[in-house]
Amino acid sequence: MSGIVAHGLQKFTSFKPNFSVTFMSVVTTKRFTIVQYHRLAKLGFFREDKRVELIRGEII
């Protein structure tokens, strides 16, 4: 058997699990208020040479 020894444990490179794993992720969009948007602009989060808009709470 070929393997790699790391920290005293042997990890076999020929190991293949007989099950599958499915990962699901949930994406949540952050909505900004006009006050938050203006604060971010004041703090310099947006480049002056790029057009940025607040549409329905999303910065685009």
Secondary structure, DSSP 8 states (H G I E B T S, - for coil): --EEEETTEEEETT---SS--------------HHHHHHHHHTT-S-TTS---EETTEE-
